[in-house]
Amino acid sequence: MKKLMSIIVSILFALSMTGLAFAQAPPPKAAEPVKADEKKAPEKKKKVKKAKKAKKEKKAEKKAEEPAKVEKK
């Protein structure tokens, strides 16, 4: 009976010590966000810039055509 109690006490002691060790350990650092998302963002910006440039060019062409139409009248 004494042997059984000593085994149980030693197991409980070992489990309590491991619990304390895990409680004192610093938490693991959070993983950094994936950089693939950052690479996609500039591509979108490039597309937006190209679209804006195209719109500006169309407006400039329309403005250039308007005076020509006025002169024809």
TIVO-2410 file (N, C-alpha, C; in nm, 3 decimals):
# residues 73
REC num residu      c1      c2      c3 atome chaine
REC   1      M   0.082  -0.119   0.000     N      A
REC   1      M   0.000   0.000   0.000    CA      A
REC   1      M   0.087   0.126   0.000     C      A
REC   2      K   0.195   0.122   0.077     N      A
REC   2      K   0.285   0.236   0.083    CA      A
REC   2      K   0.349   0.260  -0.054     C      A
REC   3      K   0.384   0.154  -0.125     N      A
REC   3      K   0.445   0.167  -0.256    CA      A
REC   3      K   0.348   0.232  -0.355     C      A
REC   4      L   0.224   0.191  -0.349     N      A
REC   4      L   0.122   0.246  -0.439    CA      A
REC   4      L   0.101   0.394  -0.411     C      A
REC   5      M   0.094   0.432  -0.285     N      A
REC   5      M   0.076   0.573  -0.248    CA      A
REC   5      M   0.197   0.657  -0.290     C      A
REC   6      S   0.316   0.601  -0.276     N      A
REC   6      S   0.435   0.677  -0.314    CA      A
REC   6      S   0.439   0.698  -0.467     C      A
REC   7      I   0.395   0.599  -0.543     N      A
REC   7      I   0.390   0.613  -0.690    CA      A
REC   7      I   0.287   0.720  -0.728     C      A
REC   8      I   0.170   0.717  -0.667     N      A
REC   8      I   0.065   0.815  -0.697    CA      A
REC   8      I   0.112   0.956  -0.661     C      A
REC   9      V   0.174   0.971  -0.545     N      A
REC   9      V   0.222   1.102  -0.501    CA      A
REC   9      V   0.330   1.153  -0.596     C      A
REC  10      S   0.420   1.065  -0.638     N      A
REC  10      S   0.527   1.108  -0.729    CA      A
REC  10      S   0.470   1.149  -0.865     C      A
REC  11      I   0.369   1.080  -0.914     N      A
REC  11      I   0.306   1.117  -1.043    CA      A
REC  11      I   0.237   1.252  -1.030     C      A
REC  12      L   0.165   1.272  -0.921     N      A
REC  12      L   0.098   1.400  -0.899    CA      A
REC  12      L   0.198   1.515  -0.887     C      A
REC  13      F   0.310   1.488  -0.819     N      A
REC  13      F   0.414   1.590  -0.806    CA      A
REC  13      F   0.472   1.625  -0.943     C      A
REC  14      A   0.498   1.525  -1.025     N      A
REC  14      A   0.554   1.549  -1.158    CA      A
REC  14      A   0.456   1.629  -1.245     C      A
REC  15      L   0.328   1.595  -1.238     N      A
REC  15      L   0.228   1.668  -1.316    CA      A
REC  15      L   0.214   1.812  -1.270     C      A
REC  16      S   0.220   1.835  -1.139     N      A
REC  16      S   0.207   1.972  -1.089    CA      A
REC  16      S   0.328   2.057  -1.130     C      A
REC  17      M   0.446   1.996  -1.130     N      A
REC  17      M   0.566   2.070  -1.170    CA      A
REC  17      M   0.563   2.105  -1.320     C      A
REC  18      T   0.514   2.013  -1.402     N      A
REC  18      T   0.506   2.044  -1.545    CA      A
REC  18      T   0.402   2.155  -1.570     C      A
REC  19      G   0.294   2.154  -1.492     N      A
REC  19      G   0.194   2.260  -1.506    CA      A
REC  19      G   0.252   2.395  -1.471     C      A
REC  20      L   0.331   2.400  -1.363     N      A
REC  20      L   0.395   2.526  -1.324    CA      A
REC  20      L   0.496   2.572  -1.429     C      A
REC  21      A   0.568   2.478  -1.486     N      A
REC  21      A   0.667   2.513  -1.588    CA      A
REC  21      A   0.599   2.573  -1.712     C      A
REC  22      F   0.488   2.515  -1.754     N      A
REC  22      F   0.416   2.569  -1.870    CA      A
REC  22      F   0.353   2.705  -1.838     C      A
REC  23      A   0.311   2.725  -1.716     N      A
REC  23      A   0.249   2.851  -1.677    CA      A
REC  23      A   0.350   2.965  -1.676     C      A
REC  24      Q   0.477   2.936  -1.647     N      A
REC  24      Q   0.579   3.039  -1.641    CA      A
REC  24      Q   0.643   3.067  -1.775     C      A
REC  25      A   0.628   2.980  -1.871     N      A
REC  25      A   0.690   2.999  -2.002    CA      A
REC  25      A   0.622   3.115  -2.074     C      A
REC  26      P   0.700   3.197  -2.147     N      A
REC  26      P   0.638   3.307  -2.221    CA      A
REC  26      P   0.554   3.253  -2.336     C      A
REC  27      P   0.448   3.321  -2.371     N      A
REC  27      P   0.363   3.273  -2.480    CA      A
REC  27      P   0.437   3.279  -2.614     C      A
REC  28      P   0.409   3.189  -2.704     N      A
REC  28      P   0.477   3.193  -2.834    CA      A
REC  28      P   0.436   3.317  -2.912     C      A
REC  29      K   0.528   3.369  -2.994     N      A
REC  29      K   0.500   3.488  -3.073    CA      A
REC  29      K   0.399   3.455  -3.182     C      A
REC  30      A   0.314   3.550  -3.210     N      A
REC  30      A   0.215   3.531  -3.317    CA      A
REC  30      A   0.285   3.533  -3.452     C      A
REC  31      A   0.236   3.452  -3.542     N      A
REC  31      A   0.296   3.446  -3.675    CA      A
REC  31      A   0.270   3.577  -3.748     C      A
REC  32      E   0.370   3.624  -3.823     N      A
REC  32      E   0.354   3.747  -3.900    CA      A
REC  32      E   0.263   3.721  -4.019     C      A
REC  33      P   0.188   3.822  -4.062     N      A
REC  33      P   0.099   3.801  -4.177    CA      A
REC  33      P   0.179   3.767  -4.303     C      A
REC  34      V   0.115   3.697  -4.390     N      A
REC  34      V   0.180   3.654  -4.513    CA      A
REC  34      V   0.210   3.775  -4.599     C      A
REC  35      K   0.330   3.780  -4.656     N      A
REC  35      K   0.370   3.895  -4.737    CA      A
REC  35      K   0.314   3.887  -4.878     C      A
REC  36      A   0.251   3.778  -4.913     N      A
REC  36      A   0.193   3.766  -5.047    CA      A
REC  36      A   0.082   3.868  -5.066     C      A
REC  37      D   0.008   3.901  -4.959     N      A
REC  37      D  -0.097   4.001  -4.968    CA      A
REC  37      D  -0.039   4.139  -5.000     C      A
REC  38      E   0.080   4.167  -4.944     N      A
REC  38      E   0.143   4.296  -4.969    CA      A
REC  38      E   0.186   4.307  -5.115     C      A
REC  39      K   0.224   4.197  -5.175     N      A
REC  39      K   0.266   4.200  -5.315    CA      A
REC  39      K   0.146   4.222  -5.407     C      A
REC  40      K   0.031   4.174  -5.368     N      A
REC  40      K  -0.088   4.191  -5.451    CA      A
REC  40      K  -0.135   4.335  -5.450     C      A
REC  41      A  -0.119   4.404  -5.340     N      A
REC  41      A  -0.168   4.541  -5.329    CA      A
REC  41      A  -0.102   4.635  -5.431     C      A
REC  42      P   0.030   4.632  -5.450     N      A
REC  42      P   0.089   4.721  -5.550    CA      A
REC  42      P   0.040   4.690  -5.693     C      A
REC  43      E   0.012   4.564  -5.721     N      A
REC  43      E  -0.039   4.530  -5.853    CA      A
REC  43      E  -0.174   4.596  -5.875     C      A
REC  44      K  -0.256   4.597  -5.773     N      A
REC  44      K  -0.386   4.662  -5.783    CA      A
REC  44      K  -0.367   4.811  -5.804     C      A
REC  45      K  -0.271   4.870  -5.733     N      A
REC  45      K  -0.245   5.012  -5.748    CA      A
REC  45      K  -0.201   5.044  -5.891     C      A
REC  46      K  -0.119   4.957  -5.948     N      A
REC  46      K  -0.073   4.977  -6.085    CA      A
REC  46      K  -0.192   4.975  -6.180     C      A
REC  47      K  -0.283   4.881  -6.159     N      A
REC  47      K  -0.400   4.873  -6.245    CA      A
REC  47      K  -0.485   4.998  -6.231     C      A
REC  48      V  -0.500   5.046  -6.109     N      A
REC  48      V  -0.579   5.166  -6.085    CA      A
REC  48      V  -0.513   5.286  -6.151     C      A
REC  49      K  -0.380   5.295  -6.139     N      A
REC  49      K  -0.308   5.406  -6.200    CA      A
REC  49      K  -0.322   5.402  -6.352     C      A
REC  50      K  -0.313   5.282  -6.410     N      A
REC  50      K  -0.328   5.269  -6.555    CA      A
REC  50      K  -0.467   5.311  -6.598     C      A
REC  51      A  -0.567   5.272  -6.520     N      A
REC  51      A  -0.705   5.308  -6.553    CA      A
REC  51      A  -0.724   5.459  -6.544     C      A
REC  52      K  -0.665   5.522  -6.442     N      A
REC  52      K  -0.676   5.666  -6.427    CA      A
REC  52      K  -0.606   5.737  -6.543     C      A
REC  53      K  -0.489   5.686  -6.583     N      A
REC  53      K  -0.418   5.747  -6.695    CA      A
REC  53      K  -0.500   5.735  -6.823     C      A
REC  54      A  -0.562   5.621  -6.843     N      A
REC  54      A  -0.644   5.602  -6.962    CA      A
REC  54      A  -0.761   5.699  -6.962     C      A
REC  55      K  -0.825   5.720  -6.847     N      A
REC  55      K  -0.936   5.814  -6.837    CA      A
REC  55      K  -0.889   5.956  -6.866     C      A
REC  56      K  -0.772   5.993  -6.814     N      A
REC  56      K  -0.719   6.127  -6.839    CA      A
REC  56      K  -0.689   6.147  -6.987     C      A
REC  57      E  -0.634   6.042  -7.050     N      A
REC  57      E  -0.604   6.052  -7.192    CA      A
REC  57      E  -0.732   6.069  -7.273     C      A
REC  58      K  -0.838   5.996  -7.237     N      A
REC  58      K  -0.965   6.008  -7.307    CA      A
REC  58      K  -1.022   6.148  -7.291     C      A
REC  59      K  -1.013   6.203  -7.170     N      A
REC  59      K  -1.062   6.338  -7.146    CA      A
REC  59      K  -0.983   6.439  -7.227     C      A
REC  60      A  -0.851   6.419  -7.233     N      A
REC  60      A  -0.767   6.510  -7.309    CA      A
REC  60      A  -0.802   6.502  -7.458     C      A
REC  61      E  -0.829   6.383  -7.509     N      A
REC  61      E  -0.867   6.367  -7.649    CA      A
REC  61      E  -1.001   6.435  -7.676     C      A
REC  62      K  -1.095   6.420  -7.585     N      A
REC  62      K  -1.226   6.484  -7.602    CA      A
REC  62      K  -1.212   6.635  -7.602     C      A
REC  63      K  -1.127   6.688  -7.512     N      A
REC  63      K  -1.106   6.833  -7.506    CA      A
REC  63      K  -1.039   6.881  -7.634     C      A
REC  64      A  -0.950   6.800  -7.688     N      A
REC  64      A  -0.883   6.837  -7.812    CA      A
REC  64      A  -0.980   6.834  -7.930     C      A
REC  65      E  -1.076   6.744  -7.928     N      A
REC  65      E  -1.173   6.732  -8.036    CA      A
REC  65      E  -1.277   6.844  -8.029     C      A
REC  66      E  -1.314   6.888  -7.911     N      A
REC  66      E  -1.416   6.991  -7.896    CA      A
REC  66      E  -1.379   7.122  -7.965     C      A
REC  67      P  -1.258   7.174  -7.947     N      A
REC  67      P  -1.223   7.298  -8.019    CA      A
REC  67      P  -1.222   7.277  -8.170     C      A
REC  68      A  -1.184   7.156  -8.213     N      A
REC  68      A  -1.183   7.128  -8.356    CA      A
REC  68      A  -1.324   7.131  -8.411     C      A
REC  69      K  -1.420   7.080  -8.337     N      A
REC  69      K  -1.559   7.082  -8.379    CA      A
REC  69      K  -1.611   7.225  -8.384     C      A
REC  70      V  -1.572   7.307  -8.286     N      A
REC  70      V  -1.616   7.446  -8.282    CA      A
REC  70      V  -1.562   7.521  -8.403     C      A
REC  71      E  -1.437   7.495  -8.441     N      A
REC  71      E  -1.376   7.562  -8.553    CA      A
REC  71      E  -1.444   7.523  -8.685     C      A
REC  72      K  -1.494   7.402  -8.697     N      A
REC  72      K  -1.560   7.356  -8.820    CA      A
REC  72      K  -1.690   7.431  -8.844     C      A
REC  73      K  -1.758   7.472  -8.740     N      A
REC  73      K  -1.886   7.542  -8.755    CA      A
REC  73      K  -1.859   7.676  -8.811     C      A
***
